[in-house]
């Protein structure tokens, strides 16, 4: 079974031109788990998308997967 961290990485790597520069960091807070997604500067637009639509879609997919496991997650693009 794929972890949330791997899910974020797989989605991001499929969208960018430099998949080797994609990194996901997991931070466990007392209320939720935060995944920080880092990509190459030239790929930032591809991850965010027009008016943030792709970023919102990534967050929706990850939150939907987390609900199945009764977890609270957040995806931050830095």
C-alpha positions in Angstrom: 0.0 0.0 0.0 1.2 3.5 -0.9 1.8 6.0 1.9 0.5 9.6 1.8 4.1 10.9 1.3 4.6 8.7 -1.7 1.2 9.7 -3.1 2.1 13.4 -3.0 5.5 12.6 -4.6 4.0 10.4 -7.4 1.4 13.0 -8.3 4.0 15.8 -8.4 6.6 13.9 -10.4 4.0 13.2 -13.1 3.4 16.9 -13.5 6.9 18.4 -13.6 9.7 18.5 -16.1 12.4 17.8 -13.4 11.0 14.8 -11.4 14.4 14.3 -9.7 14.0 17.6 -7.9 10.7 16.7 -6.3 10.9 16.2 -2.5 8.3 15.7 0.1 8.9 16.2 3.8 6.5 14.9 6.4 6.0 16.7 9.7 3.7 15.2 12.3 1.8 17.9 14.3 -0.5 17.1 17.3 -3.5 17.9 15.1 -2.5 16.9 11.6 0.3 15.6 9.4 1.8 18.3 7.1 3.4 17.3 3.8 5.8 20.0 2.4 6.2 19.6 -1.4 9.3 21.2 -3.0 9.9 21.3 -6.7 12.3 23.1 -9.0 11.5 26.9 -9.4 10.7 26.5 -13.1 8.2 23.8 -12.2 6.3 25.8 -9.6 3.7 27.0 -12.1 2.9 23.4 -13.2 2.3 22.4 -9.6 0.1 25.4 -8.8 -1.7 25.6 -12.1 -4.0 28.4 -13.3 -5.7 30.0 -10.3 -4.3 27.3 -8.1 -6.5 24.6 -9.6 -3.8 21.8 -9.7 -2.7 22.6 -6.2 -6.2 22.4 -5.0 -6.7 19.1 -6.8 -3.6 17.6 -5.2 -4.8 18.6 -1.8 -8.3 17.1 -2.5 -6.9 13.8 -3.6 -4.6 13.5 -0.6 -7.3 14.6 1.9 -9.7 12.0 0.3 -7.1 9.3 0.8 -6.5 10.4 4.4 -10.1 10.3 5.3 -10.2 6.6 4.5 -7.5 6.2 7.2 -9.2 8.7 9.7 -6.2 11.1 9.5 -6.0 14.9 9.0 -3.4 16.0 6.5 -2.3 19.2 4.9 -0.2 19.7 1.7 1.9 22.8 1.6 3.8 23.8 -1.6 7.0 25.6 -0.7 
